[in-house]
Amino acid sequence: MQIGSLTLRNPTALAPMAGLSDVPFRTIAWRMGAGYMVSEMVSSKPELWETGKSRLRRVPVPGADPVAVQIAGTDPHVMADAARRHVQDGVQVIDINFGCPAKKVCRKAAGSALLGDLDLLARIVAAVAHAVPVPVTVKTRTGLEPGDDLGVQAGLMAAANGAQMIVMHGRSRACRFKGGVDFMPVNRLVESLDASIPVLVNGDIRCRQDAERALRESGAAGVMVGRAAIGRPWLFAELAGQALPDKNAQWQIVVEHVQSMHEFYGTTAAVGIVRKHVIAYLQELGCAALTSQFLALSCAASQIAWLQQCAAADLGNAISINRRVAPALQAA
Ligand SMILES: Cc1cc2nc3c(=O)[nH]c(=O)nc-3n(C[C@H](O)[C@H](O)[C@H](O)COP(=O)(O)O)c2cc1C
């Protein structure tokens, strides 16, 4: 699949998820076979450029390409300046967020709120596309409300103003993350766009069958997967039809992931940040009952020791994990 002149190694993308799809997670997703990844949303405001959060969100994933950064904002000039700065830093794709329903973002009429002002949306895309020599893409939803078709209009206007790929989440802004996904608007967009502009379909894709259904119903060129990859990054291997890592390798991924988060954020900050990933991994590995034990750990070293013991107990399978891990925890 192409985005402008760039070729993706496969059309299975990891969705941007603020607070979850950071560099440590994207590193693993890439290793597991994701074909395309976008940074977590970065504000376009110059005064937020040097905050710790923005700096960490701008770090590229070693070895992964193309490097794509998602920007959010409402002012076409500010967005264009932000895009220029990212490209000066080596970014190869600028993605614009027109999908986020979060109040923090929508209060400033950014994200999915821009579906209510298609003229401004078009001006943002045009300003960014004129400002940078790299492909510009947009991520949107089906509309503000179910059935309003604003997402399709937004996708068409974005393409007419220079966007070279559109991602559509099959829910409206009002639906947030609830209710079923509707891939029909994605299909209308695919049918109405020039074939040179690929569309990625997004929403509730949890396995290969889901991906096949989403592609069939939407006619999209590829899929974008978000929440289902949390705690299960080997989903990308499944989607590519490759062998899944065995249980031993899965536990190794968990430990490596948590270690790399400790390094990336620093051990003090990371102790809390790793929790949502570990909760998802424990659920996926059949150890959800042990979650409260992990949440009680207050330092990085004890988190790693606990996970290693948990892995050994689970793999040894000789006695219940609870009985083997609990005494080890007391000693940690
Ligand atoms: C915690 C969280 C954070 C998200 N952050 C972003 C973001 O920064 N930018 C964006 O475009 N979408 C964001 N999304 C939306 C996802 O990219 C995706 O569109 C949505 O989760 C639906 O896909 P899924 O069902 O595969 O998770 C976020 C979603 C979640 C759950």
The ligand as an SDF file (V2000), in Angstrom:
LIG
                    3D

 31 33  0  0  0  0  0  0  0  0999 V2000
   -6.9710    5.4850   25.1580 C   0  0  0  0  0  0  0  0  0  0  0  0
   -7.2140    5.9310   23.7400 C   0  0  0  0  0  0  0  0  0  0  0  0
   -6.4890    6.9890   23.2250 C   0  0  0  0  0  0  0  0  0  0  0  0
   -6.7030    7.4190   21.9060 C   0  0  0  0  0  0  0  0  0  0  0  0
   -5.9430    8.4310   21.4100 N   0  0  0  0  0  0  0  0  0  0  0  0
   -6.0900    8.7990   20.1040 C   0  0  0  0  0  0  0  0  0  0  0  0
   -5.2180    9.7750   19.5310 C   0  0  0  0  0  0  0  0  0  0  0  0
   -4.2970   10.3030   20.1790 O   0  0  0  0  0  0  0  0  0  0  0  0
   -5.4460   10.1110   18.2280 N   0  0  0  0  0  0  0  0  0  0  0  0
   -6.4430    9.5350   17.4710 C   0  0  0  0  0  0  0  0  0  0  0  0
   -6.6030    9.8610   16.3030 O   0  0  0  0  0  0  0  0  0  0  0  0
   -7.2420    8.5830   17.9960 N   0  0  0  0  0  0  0  0  0  0  0  0
   -7.0780    8.2050   19.2790 C   0  0  0  0  0  0  0  0  0  0  0  0
   -7.8480    7.1930   19.7830 N   0  0  0  0  0  0  0  0  0  0  0  0
   -8.7980    6.4910   18.8970 C   0  0  0  0  0  0  0  0  0  0  0  0
   -8.1200    5.2530   18.2640 C   0  0  0  0  0  0  0  0  0  0  0  0
   -7.0640    5.6400   17.4020 O   0  0  0  0  0  0  0  0  0  0  0  0
   -9.1270    4.4030   17.4750 C   0  0  0  0  0  0  0  0  0  0  0  0
   -9.6700    5.1990   16.4580 O   0  0  0  0  0  0  0  0  0  0  0  0
  -10.2600    3.8590   18.3440 C   0  0  0  0  0  0  0  0  0  0  0  0
   -9.7510    3.3250   19.5490 O   0  0  0  0  0  0  0  0  0  0  0  0
  -11.0780    2.7860   17.6010 C   0  0  0  0  0  0  0  0  0  0  0  0
  -10.2530    1.7210   17.2130 O   0  0  0  0  0  0  0  0  0  0  0  0
  -10.1940    0.3300   18.0680 P   0  0  0  0  0  0  0  0  0  0  0  0
  -11.6300   -0.1500   18.2130 O   0  0  0  0  0  0  0  0  0  0  0  0
   -9.3710   -0.5930   17.2260 O   0  0  0  0  0  0  0  0  0  0  0  0
   -9.6060    0.6530   19.3940 O   0  0  0  0  0  0  0  0  0  0  0  0
   -7.6780    6.7690   21.0950 C   0  0  0  0  0  0  0  0  0  0  0  0
   -8.3920    5.6980   21.6210 C   0  0  0  0  0  0  0  0  0  0  0  0
   -8.1700    5.2680   22.9190 C   0  0  0  0  0  0  0  0  0  0  0  0
   -8.9560    4.0860   23.4450 C   0  0  0  0  0  0  0  0  0  0  0  0
  1  2  1  0
  2  3  1  0
  2 30  2  0
  3  4  2  0
  4  5  1  0
  4 28  1  0
  5  6  2  0
  6  7  1  0
  6 13  1  0
  7  8  2  0
  7  9  1  0
  9 10  1  0
 10 11  2  0
 10 12  1  0
 12 13  2  0
 13 14  1  0
 14 15  1  0
 14 28  1  0
 15 16  1  0
 16 17  1  0
 16 18  1  0
 18 19  1  0
 18 20  1  0
 20 21  1  0
 20 22  1  0
 22 23  1  0
 23 24  1  0
 24 25  2  0
 24 26  1  0
 24 27  1  0
 28 29  2  0
 29 30  1  0
 30 31  1  0
M  END
$$$$
